[in-house]
């Protein structure tokens, strides 16, 4: 049966008492896996936002083509577009893509979208926080650890700032400032200092990470909803178009393929990955607060791995 790393060290201490206190486990594997999941999630958010902006731009351009009144007469570069509207009416000439591109305006269906504002700032700040945790676990000497403290404090401050900007936009109560990790030179062994830093840092950041994850879930659903709707409509449209007088087995297989595609779109949703992110961080916190509990240590890695796998699947689906 597996034993907690600290248990094995305690056995050595029984044999060699002068070695001193147990050197704590510093969660390298668990935190690195968590960081990789955060990186994949952040990339998925970037890719989904690009898709959303492209979709909004297409709608904006269609709006310009259909409704001349949406153009601000003072908008930069729109003179040619206004002329082409006149030509399209009087001479039947098409409206050029070049004229649309040069007309910098924001008619109905504007690219500025409240559903995705500040989202990249949130995901990037979360990524830097996860990286800072990894830096603490990898610190090989006092100078490394001191730099890791600074990296952690900066990343946590940035994450809190991004969170409060989003909460202000939503009209919700902001979070109070965090105290951060305080560097003091000392004689405590390096592993113990790394563990203490992880424990203090993860506990302080956990409510911020939880709220950031919730906001990212909302944004991911908003960004992904169009993909789900499209797959659903495609599935229904295909099912309704099937010639029921044909080969039943062949028809069933074709419909089933559409159903599988729809289910996969839901299964690979970044919303699921971000829910797993929140669970993984909470599990890490529980284990750090009770480091002698082998079950919680196992759960910390299990949840980190589940999060990473889900995040990788979403990243692959939407890249």
C-alpha positions as a Markdown table, in Angstrom:
| # | Residue | x | y | z |
|---|---|---|---|---|
| 1 | Unk | 0.0 | 0.0 | 0.0 |
| 2 | Unk | 1.3 | 3.5 | -0.8 |
| 3 | Unk | 2.3 | 5.7 | 2.0 |
| 4 | Unk | 2.5 | 9.5 | 2.3 |
| 5 | Unk | 6.0 | 10.9 | 1.7 |
| 6 | Unk | 6.0 | 12.3 | 5.1 |
| 7 | Unk | 5.3 | 8.9 | 6.7 |
| 8 | Unk | 8.3 | 7.5 | 5.0 |
| 9 | Unk | 10.5 | 10.3 | 6.3 |
| 10 | Unk | 9.1 | 9.7 | 9.8 |
| 11 | Unk | 10.3 | 6.1 | 9.7 |
| 12 | Unk | 13.8 | 7.4 | 9.0 |
| 13 | Unk | 13.5 | 9.8 | 11.9 |
| 14 | Unk | 12.7 | 6.9 | 14.2 |
| 15 | Unk | 16.0 | 5.3 | 13.1 |
| 16 | Unk | 18.1 | 8.5 | 13.0 |
| 17 | Unk | 16.6 | 10.9 | 15.6 |
| 18 | Unk | 19.1 | 13.7 | 15.1 |
| 19 | Unk | 17.8 | 14.4 | 11.6 |
| 20 | Unk | 15.1 | 16.6 | 13.1 |
| 21 | Unk | 11.5 | 17.3 | 12.0 |
| 22 | Unk | 9.7 | 15.7 | 9.0 |
| 23 | Unk | 10.5 | 17.4 | 5.7 |
| 24 | Unk | 7.1 | 18.1 | 4.2 |
| 25 | Unk | 5.8 | 17.2 | 0.8 |
| 26 | Unk | 5.6 | 20.2 | -1.5 |
| 27 | Unk | 3.1 | 19.0 | -4.1 |
| 28 | Unk | 5.3 | 19.4 | -7.2 |
| 29 | Unk | 3.4 | 16.8 | -9.2 |
| 30 | Unk | -0.1 | 18.1 | -8.2 |
| 31 | Unk | 0.7 | 21.8 | -8.8 |
| 32 | Unk | 2.5 | 21.2 | -12.1 |
| 33 | Unk | -0.5 | 19.2 | -13.4 |
| 34 | Unk | -2.8 | 22.0 | -12.2 |
| 35 | Unk | -0.7 | 24.6 | -14.0 |
| 36 | Unk | -0.8 | 22.7 | -17.2 |
| 37 | Unk | -4.6 | 22.5 | -17.0 |
| 38 | Unk | -4.8 | 26.3 | -16.4 |
| 39 | Unk | -2.6 | 26.9 | -19.4 |
| 40 | Unk | -4.8 | 24.8 | -21.7 |
| 41 | Unk | -7.9 | 26.5 | -20.3 |
| 42 | Unk | -6.5 | 29.9 | -20.9 |
| 43 | Unk | -5.7 | 29.0 | -24.6 |
| 44 | Unk | -9.2 | 27.7 | -25.1 |
| 45 | Unk | -10.7 | 31.0 | -23.8 |
| 46 | Unk | -8.4 | 32.9 | -26.2 |
| 47 | Unk | -9.5 | 30.7 | -29.2 |
| 48 | Unk | -13.2 | 30.9 | -28.3 |
| 49 | Unk | -13.0 | 34.7 | -28.0 |
| 50 | Unk | -11.4 | 34.9 | -31.4 |
| 51 | Unk | -14.3 | 32.9 | -32.8 |
| 52 | Unk | -16.8 | 35.1 | -31.1 |
| 53 | Unk | -15.2 | 38.3 | -32.4 |
| 54 | Unk | -15.1 | 36.9 | -35.9 |
| 55 | Unk | -18.8 | 36.0 | -35.6 |
| 56 | Unk | -19.6 | 39.5 | -34.3 |
| 57 | Unk | -17.6 | 41.2 | -37.1 |
| 58 | Unk | -19.4 | 39.2 | -39.7 |
| 59 | Unk | -22.7 | 40.3 | -38.2 |
| 60 | Unk | -21.6 | 43.9 | -38.1 |
| 61 | Unk | -20.6 | 43.8 | -41.7 |
| 62 | Unk | -23.8 | 42.3 | -42.7 |
| 63 | Unk | -25.6 | 45.0 | -40.8 |
| 64 | Unk | -23.7 | 47.6 | -42.7 |
| 65 | Unk | -24.6 | 46.1 | -46.0 |
| 66 | Unk | -28.3 | 45.9 | -45.1 |
| 67 | Unk | -28.7 | 49.2 | -43.2 |
| 68 | Unk | -27.0 | 52.4 | -44.3 |
| 69 | Unk | -28.4 | 54.3 | -41.3 |
| 70 | Unk | -26.1 | 52.4 | -38.9 |
| 71 | Unk | -23.1 | 54.3 | -40.3 |
| 72 | Unk | -22.0 | 57.3 | -38.2 |
| 73 | Unk | -21.5 | 60.2 | -40.8 |
| 74 | Unk | -18.4 | 61.2 | -38.8 |
| 75 | Unk | -16.9 | 57.7 | -38.6 |
| 76 | Unk | -13.4 | 57.4 | -40.0 |
| 77 | Unk | -13.0 | 56.0 | -43.5 |
| 78 | Unk | -16.7 | 55.7 | -44.3 |
| 79 | Unk | -16.9 | 58.1 | -47.2 |
| 80 | Unk | -16.4 | 55.4 | -49.8 |
| 81 | Unk | -18.9 | 53.1 | -48.1 |
| 82 | Unk | -21.6 | 55.9 | -48.2 |
| 83 | Unk | -20.8 | 56.5 | -51.9 |
| 84 | Unk | -21.0 | 52.7 | -52.7 |
| 85 | Unk | -24.5 | 52.6 | -51.0 |
| 86 | Unk | -25.6 | 55.3 | -53.4 |
| 87 | Unk | -24.0 | 53.5 | -56.4 |
| 88 | Unk | -25.6 | 50.2 | -55.3 |
| 89 | Unk | -29.0 | 51.8 | -55.3 |
| 90 | Unk | -28.7 | 53.9 | -58.5 |
| 91 | Unk | -26.3 | 51.8 | -60.6 |
| 92 | Unk | -26.8 | 48.3 | -59.1 |
| 93 | Unk | -23.1 | 48.1 | -58.1 |
| 94 | Unk | -22.0 | 45.8 | -55.3 |
| 95 | Unk | -20.5 | 47.0 | -52.0 |
| 96 | Unk | -16.8 | 46.2 | -51.8 |
| 97 | Unk | -15.1 | 44.4 | -48.9 |
| 98 | Unk | -12.4 | 47.1 | -49.0 |
| 99 | Unk | -15.0 | 49.9 | -48.2 |
| 100 | Unk | -16.4 | 47.9 | -45.3 |
| 101 | Unk | -12.9 | 47.3 | -43.9 |
| 102 | Unk | -12.0 | 50.9 | -44.0 |
| 103 | Unk | -15.2 | 52.1 | -42.3 |
| 104 | Unk | -14.3 | 52.1 | -38.6 |
| 105 | Unk | -17.6 | 52.2 | -37.0 |
| 106 | Unk | -19.7 | 50.2 | -34.5 |
| 107 | Unk | -23.2 | 49.7 | -35.7 |
| 108 | Unk | -25.7 | 47.2 | -34.4 |
| 109 | Unk | -23.9 | 44.0 | -33.5 |
| 110 | Unk | -20.8 | 45.8 | -32.5 |
| 111 | Unk | -17.6 | 43.9 | -31.8 |
| 112 | Unk | -17.5 | 45.3 | -28.3 |
| 113 | Unk | -19.3 | 42.6 | -26.4 |
| 114 | Unk | -20.0 | 42.7 | -22.6 |
| 115 | Unk | -20.1 | 39.0 | -22.4 |
| 116 | Unk | -16.3 | 38.7 | -23.1 |
| 117 | Unk | -14.9 | 41.9 | -21.7 |
| 118 | Unk | -12.0 | 41.4 | -19.2 |
| 119 | Unk | -12.2 | 37.6 | -19.7 |
| 120 | Unk | -8.7 | 37.3 | -21.1 |
| 121 | Unk | -7.3 | 39.4 | -18.2 |
| 122 | Unk | -8.9 | 36.9 | -15.8 |
| 123 | Unk | -7.6 | 33.8 | -17.5 |
| 124 | Unk | -4.1 | 35.3 | -18.0 |
| 125 | Unk | -3.9 | 36.3 | -14.3 |
| 126 | Unk | -5.0 | 32.8 | -13.2 |
| 127 | Unk | -2.3 | 31.4 | -15.4 |
| 128 | Unk | 0.4 | 33.5 | -13.8 |
| 129 | Unk | -0.9 | 32.5 | -10.3 |
| 130 | Unk | -0.6 | 28.8 | -11.2 |
| 131 | Unk | 2.9 | 29.5 | -12.5 |
| 132 | Unk | 3.9 | 31.2 | -9.3 |
| 133 | Unk | 2.7 | 28.2 | -7.3 |
| 134 | Unk | 5.0 | 26.0 | -9.5 |
| 135 | Unk | 7.9 | 28.4 | -8.9 |
| 136 | Unk | 7.5 | 27.9 | -5.1 |
| 137 | Unk | 7.6 | 24.1 | -5.4 |
| 138 | Unk | 10.7 | 24.3 | -7.7 |
| 139 | Unk | 12.7 | 26.7 | -5.5 |
| 140 | Unk | 16.2 | 25.2 | -5.0 |
| 141 | Unk | 17.6 | 27.8 | -2.6 |
| 142 | Unk | 16.8 | 30.9 | -0.6 |
| 143 | Unk | 17.1 | 33.3 | -3.6 |
| 144 | Unk | 14.8 | 31.1 | -5.8 |
| 145 | Unk | 12.2 | 31.1 | -3.0 |
| 146 | Unk | 12.5 | 34.8 | -2.4 |
| 147 | Unk | 11.8 | 35.4 | -6.1 |
| 148 | Unk | 8.9 | 32.9 | -6.0 |
| 149 | Unk | 7.4 | 34.9 | -3.2 |
| 150 | Unk | 7.6 | 38.1 | -5.3 |
| 151 | Unk | 6.1 | 36.3 | -8.3 |
| 152 | Unk | 3.3 | 34.9 | -6.2 |
| 153 | Unk | 2.4 | 38.3 | -4.7 |
| 154 | Unk | 2.4 | 40.0 | -8.1 |
| 155 | Unk | 0.3 | 37.3 | -9.7 |
| 156 | Unk | -2.2 | 37.3 | -6.9 |
| 157 | Unk | -2.5 | 41.1 | -7.0 |
| 158 | Unk | -3.1 | 41.0 | -10.7 |
| 159 | Unk | -5.7 | 38.3 | -10.4 |
| 160 | Unk | -7.5 | 40.2 | -7.7 |
| 161 | Unk | -7.4 | 43.4 | -9.9 |
| 162 | Unk | -8.8 | 41.6 | -12.9 |
| 163 | Unk | -11.5 | 40.0 | -10.8 |
| 164 | Unk | -12.6 | 43.3 | -9.2 |
| 165 | Unk | -12.6 | 45.0 | -12.6 |
| 166 | Unk | -15.1 | 42.3 | -13.8 |
| 167 | Unk | -17.1 | 42.5 | -10.6 |
| 168 | Unk | -17.4 | 46.3 | -10.9 |
| 169 | Unk | -18.6 | 45.9 | -14.5 |
| 170 | Unk | -21.3 | 43.5 | -13.3 |
| 171 | Unk | -22.2 | 45.8 | -10.3 |
| 172 | Unk | -21.1 | 43.2 | -7.7 |
| 173 | Unk | -19.2 | 43.7 | -4.5 |
| 174 | Unk | -15.4 | 43.7 | -4.9 |
| 175 | Unk | -13.0 | 41.5 | -3.0 |
| 176 | Unk | -10.7 | 43.0 | -0.3 |
| 177 | Unk | -7.0 | 43.2 | -0.9 |
| 178 | Unk | -4.9 | 40.1 | 0.1 |
| 179 | Unk | -1.8 | 40.4 | 2.4 |
| 180 | Unk | 0.4 | 38.1 | 0.2 |
| 181 | Unk | 3.4 | 36.2 | 1.3 |
| 182 | Unk | 5.9 | 38.0 | 3.6 |
| 183 | Unk | 9.6 | 37.2 | 3.1 |
| 184 | Unk | 11.7 | 36.7 | 6.1 |
| 185 | Unk | 15.2 | 35.2 | 6.2 |
| 186 | Unk | 15.3 | 32.2 | 8.6 |
| 187 | Unk | 17.0 | 28.9 | 9.5 |
| 188 | Unk | 13.9 | 26.7 | 8.8 |
| 189 | Unk | 14.8 | 24.0 | 6.2 |
| 190 | Unk | 13.9 | 24.9 | 2.6 |
| 191 | Unk | 11.2 | 22.3 | 2.2 |
| 192 | Unk | 9.4 | 23.5 | 5.3 |
| 193 | Unk | 9.5 | 27.1 | 4.0 |
| 194 | Unk | 8.2 | 26.0 | 0.6 |
| 195 | Unk | 5.4 | 24.1 | 2.2 |
| 196 | Unk | 4.5 | 27.0 | 4.6 |
| 197 | Unk | 4.4 | 29.4 | 1.6 |
| 198 | Unk | 2.1 | 27.0 | -0.4 |
| 199 | Unk | -0.2 | 26.6 | 2.5 |
| 200 | Unk | -0.5 | 30.3 | 3.2 |
| 201 | Unk | -0.7 | 31.2 | -0.5 |
| 202 | Unk | -3.3 | 28.6 | -1.5 |
| 203 | Unk | -5.5 | 29.3 | 1.4 |
| 204 | Unk | -5.5 | 33.1 | 0.9 |
| 205 | Unk | -6.0 | 32.8 | -2.9 |
| 206 | Unk | -8.7 | 30.1 | -2.8 |
| 207 | Unk | -11.8 | 32.3 | -2.6 |
| 208 | Unk | -10.4 | 34.5 | -5.4 |
| 209 | Unk | -9.6 | 31.5 | -7.6 |
| 210 | Unk | -13.1 | 30.1 | -6.9 |
| 211 | Unk | -14.8 | 33.4 | -8.0 |
| 212 | Unk | -12.5 | 33.7 | -11.0 |
| 213 | Unk | -13.4 | 30.2 | -12.1 |
| 214 | Unk | -17.1 | 31.0 | -11.7 |
| 215 | Unk | -16.8 | 34.1 | -13.9 |
| 216 | Unk | -14.8 | 32.1 | -16.5 |
| 217 | Unk | -17.5 | 29.4 | -16.5 |
| 218 | Unk | -20.1 | 32.1 | -17.3 |
| 219 | Unk | -18.0 | 33.5 | -20.1 |
| 220 | Unk | -17.2 | 30.0 | -21.5 |
| 221 | Unk | -20.8 | 29.1 | -21.6 |
| 222 | Unk | -21.6 | 32.4 | -23.3 |
| 223 | Unk | -18.8 | 31.9 | -25.9 |
| 224 | Unk | -19.6 | 28.2 | -26.4 |
| 225 | Unk | -23.4 | 28.4 | -26.6 |
| 226 | Unk | -23.4 | 29.2 | -30.3 |
| 227 | Unk | -21.4 | 26.0 | -31.0 |
| 228 | Unk | -23.8 | 23.9 | -29.0 |
| 229 | Unk | -26.8 | 25.5 | -30.7 |
| 230 | Unk | -25.3 | 25.0 | -34.2 |
| 231 | Unk | -24.6 | 21.3 | -33.5 |
| 232 | Unk | -28.2 | 20.8 | -32.1 |
| 233 | Unk | -29.8 | 22.5 | -35.1 |
| 234 | Unk | -27.7 | 20.5 | -37.5 |
| 235 | Unk | -28.7 | 17.2 | -35.7 |
| 236 | Unk | -32.4 | 18.1 | -35.8 |
| 237 | Unk | -32.3 | 19.3 | -39.4 |
| 238 | Unk | -30.6 | 16.2 | -40.6 |
| 239 | Unk | -32.9 | 13.9 | -38.6 |
| 240 | Unk | -36.0 | 15.6 | -40.2 |
| 241 | Unk | -34.5 | 15.3 | -43.7 |
| 242 | Unk | -33.9 | 11.6 | -43.6 |
| 243 | Unk | -35.8 | 9.5 | -46.1 |
| 244 | Unk | -37.7 | 7.1 | -43.8 |
| 245 | Unk | -38.5 | 4.9 | -46.8 |
| 246 | Unk | -34.8 | 4.1 | -47.3 |
| 247 | Unk | -32.4 | 1.7 | -45.6 |
| 248 | Unk | -33.2 | 1.9 | -41.8 |
| 249 | Unk | -29.8 | 0.8 | -40.6 |
| 250 | Unk | -28.0 | 3.3 | -42.9 |
| 251 | Unk | -30.3 | 6.1 | -41.9 |
| 252 | Unk | -29.9 | 5.3 | -38.2 |
| 253 | Unk | -26.1 | 5.3 | -38.4 |
| 254 | Unk | -26.1 | 8.8 | -40.1 |
| 255 | Unk | -28.4 | 10.2 | -37.5 |
| 256 | Unk | -26.3 | 8.6 | -34.8 |
| 257 | Unk | -23.2 | 10.4 | -36.1 |
| 258 | Unk | -24.9 | 13.7 | -35.7 |
| 259 | Unk | -26.0 | 12.8 | -32.2 |
| 260 | Unk | -22.5 | 11.8 | -31.2 |
| 261 | Unk | -21.1 | 15.1 | -32.6 |
| 262 | Unk | -23.7 | 17.1 | -30.6 |
| 263 | Unk | -22.9 | 15.1 | -27.4 |
| 264 | Unk | -19.1 | 15.6 | -28.0 |
| 265 | Unk | -19.6 | 19.3 | -28.3 |
| 266 | Unk | -21.3 | 19.4 | -24.9 |
| 267 | Unk | -18.8 | 16.9 | -23.3 |
| 268 | Unk | -15.8 | 18.9 | -24.5 |
| 269 | Unk | -17.2 | 22.2 | -23.4 |
| 270 | Unk | -14.7 | 24.5 | -21.6 |
| 271 | Unk | -17.4 | 25.0 | -18.9 |
| 272 | Unk | -16.7 | 21.4 | -17.8 |
| 273 | Unk | -13.0 | 22.0 | -17.7 |
| 274 | Unk | -13.3 | 25.2 | -15.6 |
| 275 | Unk | -15.6 | 23.4 | -13.1 |
| 276 | Unk | -12.9 | 20.8 | -12.8 |
| 277 | Unk | -10.4 | 23.7 | -12.2 |
| 278 | Unk | -12.3 | 24.9 | -9.2 |
| 279 | Unk | -12.6 | 21.4 | -7.8 |
| 280 | Unk | -8.8 | 20.8 | -8.3 |
| 281 | Unk | -7.8 | 23.9 | -6.4 |
| 282 | Unk | -10.2 | 23.2 | -3.6 |
| 283 | Unk | -8.8 | 19.7 | -3.3 |
| 284 | Unk | -5.2 | 21.0 | -3.2 |
| 285 | Unk | -6.2 | 23.4 | -0.4 |
| 286 | Unk | -7.8 | 20.5 | 1.6 |
| 287 | Unk | -4.7 | 18.4 | 1.3 |
| 288 | Unk | -2.2 | 21.2 | 2.2 |
| 289 | Unk | -4.3 | 21.9 | 5.3 |
| 290 | Unk | -4.1 | 18.2 | 6.3 |
| 291 | Unk | -0.8 | 17.0 | 4.8 |
| 292 | Unk | -0.8 | 13.7 | 6.8 |
| 293 | Unk | -4.1 | 12.6 | 5.2 |
| 294 | Unk | -3.1 | 10.2 | 2.4 |
| 295 | Unk | -6.6 | 10.0 | 0.9 |
| 296 | Unk | -6.6 | 13.8 | 0.5 |
| 297 | Unk | -3.2 | 13.8 | -1.1 |
| 298 | Unk | -4.4 | 11.1 | -3.6 |
| 299 | Unk | -7.5 | 13.2 | -4.3 |
| 300 | Unk | -5.4 | 16.3 | -4.9 |
| 301 | Unk | -3.5 | 14.6 | -7.8 |
| 302 | Unk | -6.6 | 12.8 | -9.1 |
| 303 | Unk | -8.6 | 16.0 | -9.3 |
| 304 | Unk | -5.6 | 17.9 | -10.9 |
| 305 | Unk | -5.3 | 15.2 | -13.5 |
| 306 | Unk | -9.0 | 15.2 | -14.2 |
| 307 | Unk | -8.9 | 18.9 | -14.7 |
| 308 | Unk | -5.9 | 18.8 | -17.0 |
| 309 | Unk | -7.5 | 16.0 | -19.1 |
| 310 | Unk | -10.7 | 18.0 | -19.5 |
| 311 | Unk | -8.8 | 21.2 | -20.3 |
| 312 | Unk | -6.7 | 19.4 | -22.9 |
| 313 | Unk | -9.9 | 18.0 | -24.6 |
| 314 | Unk | -11.5 | 21.4 | -24.7 |
| 315 | Unk | -8.3 | 23.0 | -26.1 |
| 316 | Unk | -8.1 | 20.4 | -28.8 |
| 317 | Unk | -11.8 | 20.8 | -29.7 |
| 318 | Unk | -11.7 | 24.6 | -30.2 |
| 319 | Unk | -8.2 | 25.4 | -31.4 |
